[in-house]
Amino acid sequence: MANICDHYPNRIIPAFTAALADVLSRTSNIKTDSFSKQDIEAINKLKDEKFSTWDWIHARSPAYTLTKRRQLNGREVHIKLSVKDGVIHSLNLDSNGNRENEWAEIEKILLRVKLREDDISQALDSLGLHHSDTSLPALQLVRALIN
């Protein structure tokens, strides 16, 4: 297995695939076919209704742990997030080596919440982060977790 670009740095992928199809059609007994308009509509419907959904993309993904740093309200926050079936299973927030009281409440409220913007925002609403003068705007935190 190799990256095509390593071997053909001056070719763009569509040009490479066209050249590959040409070689295969001349040297093999391979027949190319086209999709009908109905085929394309059915493929797009399946893509939209199944393969572009949050459940397919996130809930069916393998469990993972993500560690990242983000700037939230002028302070660097270290985020360690474990997700399984698209749901937050553990969350650790740390700002400049200090475990702050506000983090503990946020960490607790976000456990077992789906890792999607609406669900996280709704959970944070219960803490009043969207509507108070808190030092941590909820939208910043949601984006830090999602992105």
QUISUL-V376402 format. One record per backbone hydrogen bond with DSSP energy under -0.5 kcal/mol. CO is the residue of the C=O (numbers start at 1). NH is the residue of the N-H. Records with the same first field share a line. If there is no record, write none. Layout:
CO=NH + NH
This chain:
2=4
3=6 + 7
4=7 + 8
8=11
12=16
13=17
14=18
15=19
16=20
17=21
18=22
19=23
20=24
21=25
22=26
23=27
24=28 + 30
36=40
37=41
38=42
39=43
40=44
41=45
42=46
43=47
44=48
45=49
46=50 + 51
47=52
50=53
53=57
54=58 + 59
55=60
58=61
61=85
64=83
66=81
68=79
70=72 + 77
72=75
75=72
76=96
77=70 + 79
78=94
79=68
80=92
81=66
82=89 + 90
83=64
84=87
86=115
87=84
88=112
90=82
92=80
94=78 + 96
95=98
97=99
98=95 + 100
100=103 + 104
101=105
102=106
103=107
104=108
105=109
106=110
107=111
108=111
110=113
113=88
114=116
116=120
117=121
118=122
119=123
120=124
121=125
122=126
123=126
124=127 + 129
125=128
128=132
129=138
135=137
137=141
138=142
139=143
140=144
141=145
142=146
143=147
